[in-house]
Amino acid sequence: MSEEKIGNLYAEALLDLAADKAAEIEQELQDVNKALHQEPMVWKFFAAPVVEEEQKMQLLQKSLKGNVSELMYNFLGTLCAKERFHNLPDVVEAYSRLLDEQLGRKTVILESATELDQPVVDEIRNTLKDYFKMEIVVEPKVKPSLLGGIVVRSNDLQIDTSLFSRLKRLEKNLLSQKILGEEYYEN
């Protein structure tokens, strides 16, 4: 079974167990994932198949018990017991996607060369809300390599108005066209 499918199965199970606290669990899941990835050695410890389950459970108990909900603690313990802790990032992604579907919302990543002002982000959110006819959650990201413009990504959708992509298309067009007198200027 693929890693993505495994992440989806665990996310579905967690979403079913979360019931009316699904949004709170989503935030907690993202926070735990982020915290575990902040220190590479901690992530490697939990993701390593050679580290025994008992050692992982002891560290989970010392560091997370009482600091996360009982559901989250038990869920992370299940991932350890089933040797699926390395699937946590897949679970986080699948959980957010499934919750979005359940709540009738869509998450979009909004990339720009510089940080966008909140009114601009709000205007883009409202435009996308009108287009998709659902609630939109915007995750702004700064990507200086775009040079200018924006890129909107969501699942299978990509709207790219960046200067970088325009320059790439221009380069491709110029290189694919023959110019008059080409035989004299070829390499």
C-alpha positions as CSV (number, residue, x, y, z in Angstrom):
1,M,0.0,0.0,0.0
2,S,1.4,3.5,-0.9
3,E,2.5,5.9,1.8
4,E,-0.2,8.4,0.7
5,K,-3.0,5.7,1.1
6,I,-1.7,4.8,4.6
7,G,-1.7,8.5,5.6
8,N,-5.2,8.8,4.3
9,L,-6.4,5.7,6.3
10,Y,-5.0,7.0,9.5
11,A,-6.3,10.5,8.8
12,E,-9.8,9.1,8.2
13,A,-9.7,7.2,11.5
14,L,-8.5,10.3,13.4
15,L,-11.2,12.4,11.8
16,D,-13.9,9.9,12.8
17,L,-12.6,9.9,16.4
18,A,-12.3,13.6,16.6
19,A,-16.0,14.1,15.8
20,D,-17.0,17.7,16.9
21,K,-13.4,18.6,17.9
22,A,-12.1,18.0,14.4
23,A,-10.8,21.5,13.8
24,E,-9.0,21.6,17.2
25,I,-7.4,18.3,16.5
26,E,-6.3,19.6,13.1
27,Q,-4.4,22.4,14.7
28,E,-3.0,20.2,17.4
29,L,-1.9,17.7,14.7
30,Q,-0.1,20.4,12.7
31,D,1.5,21.8,15.8
32,V,2.8,18.4,16.9
33,N,4.1,17.7,13.4
34,K,5.9,21.1,13.2
35,A,7.4,20.6,16.7
36,L,8.7,17.1,15.8
37,H,10.3,18.4,12.6
38,Q,11.9,21.5,14.2
39,E,14.7,19.3,15.6
40,P,15.9,16.9,13.0
41,M,17.3,14.4,15.5
42,V,13.9,14.1,17.3
43,W,12.2,13.4,14.0
44,K,14.8,10.9,12.9
45,F,14.4,9.1,16.3
46,F,10.6,8.7,15.9
47,A,10.8,7.9,12.2
48,A,13.6,5.3,12.5
49,P,12.4,1.7,12.2
50,V,15.4,0.5,14.2
51,V,14.4,2.4,17.4
52,E,12.2,0.1,19.6
53,E,8.6,1.0,20.1
54,E,9.1,1.1,23.9
55,Q,11.8,3.8,23.6
56,K,9.5,5.9,21.4
57,M,6.6,5.5,23.8
58,Q,8.7,6.5,26.8
59,L,9.8,9.7,25.0
60,L,6.2,10.4,23.9
61,Q,5.0,10.0,27.5
62,K,7.7,12.3,28.9
63,S,7.4,15.0,26.3
64,L,3.7,15.0,25.2
65,K,1.5,13.4,27.8
66,G,-0.5,16.1,29.5
67,N,0.7,18.7,26.8
68,V,-1.6,17.3,24.1
69,S,-5.1,16.0,24.1
70,E,-5.7,12.4,25.1
71,L,-6.9,11.6,21.6
72,M,-3.7,13.0,20.1
73,Y,-1.4,11.2,22.6
74,N,-3.2,7.9,21.9
75,F,-3.1,8.5,18.2
76,L,0.7,9.1,18.2
77,G,1.1,6.0,20.4
78,T,-0.8,4.0,17.8
79,L,1.5,5.3,15.0
80,C,4.5,4.2,17.1
81,A,2.9,0.8,17.9
82,K,2.1,0.1,14.2
83,E,5.5,1.4,13.1
84,R,3.9,4.2,11.0
85,F,5.3,7.3,12.7
86,H,7.2,8.1,9.5
87,N,3.7,8.6,7.9
88,L,2.8,11.5,10.2
89,P,3.4,14.2,7.5
90,D,1.1,12.3,5.1
91,V,-1.5,12.0,7.9
92,V,-1.4,15.7,8.5
93,E,-1.9,16.6,4.9
94,A,-4.7,14.0,4.4
95,Y,-6.4,15.1,7.6
96,S,-6.5,18.7,6.5
97,R,-7.8,17.8,3.1
98,L,-10.5,15.5,4.5
99,L,-11.6,18.1,7.0
100,D,-11.7,20.8,4.3
101,E,-14.1,18.5,2.3
102,Q,-16.2,17.8,5.4
103,L,-16.5,21.5,6.2
104,G,-17.0,22.6,2.6
105,R,-13.8,24.7,2.5
106,K,-10.8,24.7,0.2
107,T,-7.2,25.5,1.3
108,V,-5.1,27.4,-1.2
109,I,-1.4,28.2,-1.1
110,L,-0.7,31.8,-2.2
111,E,2.9,32.3,-3.2
112,S,4.3,35.7,-3.9
113,A,7.8,37.3,-4.3
114,T,7.2,39.6,-1.3
115,E,4.8,39.5,1.7
116,L,1.4,40.5,0.6
117,D,-0.7,43.1,2.6
118,Q,-3.8,41.6,4.4
119,P,-6.2,43.6,2.2
120,V,-4.7,42.0,-0.9
121,V,-4.9,38.5,0.6
122,D,-8.5,39.2,1.6
123,E,-9.4,40.4,-2.0
124,I,-7.8,37.2,-3.5
125,R,-9.6,35.1,-0.9
126,N,-13.0,36.7,-1.8
127,T,-12.4,36.3,-5.5
128,L,-11.6,32.6,-5.0
129,K,-14.6,32.2,-2.7
130,D,-16.8,33.5,-5.5
131,Y,-15.2,31.3,-8.1
132,F,-15.3,28.0,-6.0
133,K,-18.5,28.8,-4.2
134,M,-17.0,27.6,-0.9
135,E,-15.0,28.9,2.1
136,I,-11.4,29.5,1.2
137,V,-8.4,29.2,3.6
138,V,-5.4,31.0,2.3
139,E,-1.8,30.0,3.3
140,P,0.5,32.8,2.2
141,K,4.1,31.9,1.4
142,V,6.9,34.2,0.3
143,K,9.0,32.8,-2.6
144,P,11.5,35.4,-3.8
145,S,12.4,33.4,-6.9
146,L,9.0,34.4,-8.5
147,L,10.3,37.9,-9.0
148,G,6.8,39.3,-9.1
149,G,3.1,38.3,-9.5
150,I,1.5,35.4,-7.6
151,V,1.0,31.7,-7.8
152,V,-2.2,30.1,-6.4
153,R,-2.1,26.3,-5.7
154,S,-4.8,24.0,-4.5
155,N,-4.8,20.3,-5.1
156,D,-5.0,20.0,-8.9
157,L,-5.4,23.7,-9.5
158,Q,-2.5,26.1,-10.3
159,I,-2.9,29.7,-11.4
160,D,0.5,31.2,-12.2
161,T,0.8,34.9,-12.9
162,S,4.4,35.2,-11.7
163,L,7.1,37.1,-13.6
164,F,9.4,34.1,-13.4
165,S,6.9,31.8,-15.3
166,R,6.3,34.6,-17.9
167,L,10.0,34.9,-18.5
168,K,10.3,31.1,-18.9
169,R,7.5,31.0,-21.5
170,L,9.1,33.9,-23.3
171,E,12.4,32.1,-23.4
172,K,10.8,28.9,-24.6
173,N,8.9,30.8,-27.4
174,L,12.1,32.7,-28.5
175,L,14.1,29.5,-28.6
176,S,11.5,27.6,-30.6
177,Q,11.1,30.2,-33.3
178,K,13.4,30.4,-36.3
179,I,14.7,33.8,-37.3
180,L,15.4,35.1,-40.7
181,G,18.9,34.3,-41.7
182,E,19.2,31.5,-39.2
183,E,21.7,29.6,-41.3
184,Y,24.2,32.4,-40.8
185,Y,23.9,32.5,-37.0
186,E,23.7,28.9,-35.9
187,N,26.3,27.7,-33.4
